[in-house]
Amino acid sequence: MYCVSSELYDEVAARLCDAIGSGAYFSGTIEFPHADVACRLTASLLFYRRREIWPEGERSCITDVIPVWWEFHTVMPEGEVLNDFSFSELKRWLTV
């Protein structure tokens, strides 16, 4: 079993935020290499946001993420391996 590290959760969250931008819905696939493993997140997600106003400007913060459907695959040189990816953990990396 491949153990998903905090660094990998951070990378998945960053790539997902780049893909979603300021939108409220994501449906697609994010693929990338991480260390010695190829990772693939395929998901349909709803994003809830709130607008925060600061003296430096405004920003839209993700307050919740609702998965409609998701799967996370890890592939090593010898083939696909099971992993301990948790959407609940990813959600902690995405929300304020």
C-alpha positions as CSV (number, residue, x, y, z in Angstrom):
1,M,0.0,0.0,0.0
2,Y,1.3,3.5,-0.9
3,C,1.0,5.9,2.0
4,V,-0.1,9.4,1.0
5,S,2.2,12.0,2.6
6,S,1.3,15.5,3.8
7,E,3.5,16.7,0.9
8,L,1.4,14.8,-1.6
9,Y,-1.9,16.2,-0.1
10,D,-0.4,19.6,-0.4
11,E,0.5,19.1,-4.0
12,V,-2.9,17.7,-4.9
13,A,-4.6,20.6,-3.2
14,A,-2.4,23.2,-5.0
15,R,-3.0,21.6,-8.4
16,L,-6.7,21.3,-7.8
17,C,-6.9,25.0,-6.7
18,D,-5.0,25.9,-9.9
19,A,-7.5,23.9,-12.0
20,I,-10.6,25.3,-10.3
21,G,-9.4,28.9,-10.2
22,S,-12.3,31.0,-8.8
23,G,-14.9,28.6,-9.9
24,A,-17.5,26.6,-8.0
25,Y,-17.4,23.3,-9.8
26,F,-14.6,20.9,-11.0
27,S,-15.1,17.9,-13.2
28,G,-12.0,16.4,-14.7
29,T,-8.6,14.7,-14.1
30,I,-5.4,16.0,-12.6
31,E,-2.3,13.9,-13.4
32,F,1.2,14.5,-12.2
33,P,4.4,12.7,-11.0
34,H,5.3,12.8,-7.3
35,A,8.6,11.3,-6.3
36,D,8.6,7.7,-7.8
37,V,4.8,7.5,-8.3
38,A,2.4,8.8,-11.0
39,C,-0.7,10.3,-9.4
40,R,-4.1,10.8,-10.9
41,L,-7.2,12.4,-9.3
42,T,-10.4,12.1,-11.2
43,A,-13.3,13.9,-9.6
44,S,-16.5,15.9,-9.8
45,L,-16.5,18.4,-6.9
46,L,-18.7,21.3,-5.7
47,F,-16.8,24.2,-4.1
48,Y,-18.4,26.6,-1.6
49,R,-16.8,29.9,-1.1
50,R,-17.0,33.1,0.9
51,R,-15.6,36.5,0.0
52,E,-13.2,38.1,2.5
53,I,-12.4,41.8,2.3
54,W,-9.1,42.9,3.7
55,P,-7.3,46.3,3.5
56,E,-5.0,44.6,1.0
57,G,-7.9,43.6,-1.2
58,E,-10.5,40.9,-1.6
59,R,-10.2,37.2,-1.9
60,S,-12.5,34.2,-2.3
61,C,-11.9,31.5,0.3
62,I,-13.0,27.9,-0.1
63,T,-15.2,27.0,2.9
64,D,-16.4,23.6,1.9
65,V,-15.8,21.0,-0.8
66,I,-18.5,18.4,-1.6
67,P,-17.4,15.4,-3.6
68,V,-20.0,14.1,-6.1
69,W,-17.5,11.4,-7.2
70,W,-13.8,10.9,-6.9
71,E,-11.0,8.4,-7.2
72,F,-7.2,8.7,-6.6
73,H,-4.8,6.4,-8.4
74,T,-1.1,5.8,-7.7
75,V,1.0,4.0,-10.3
76,M,4.6,2.9,-9.7
77,P,7.0,1.4,-12.3
78,E,5.7,-2.1,-11.5
79,G,2.0,-1.0,-11.9
80,E,-0.9,0.5,-10.0
81,V,-0.7,0.2,-6.2
82,L,-3.4,0.7,-3.6
83,N,-3.1,3.9,-1.5
84,D,-4.5,5.3,1.7
85,F,-5.8,8.6,0.1
86,S,-8.6,10.2,2.1
87,F,-10.9,12.9,0.6
88,S,-11.6,14.1,4.2
89,E,-7.8,14.8,4.6
90,L,-7.6,16.5,1.2
91,K,-10.6,18.7,2.2
92,R,-8.6,19.9,5.3
93,W,-5.9,21.1,2.8
94,L,-8.4,23.0,0.6
95,T,-10.6,24.8,3.1
96,V,-9.9,27.7,5.5
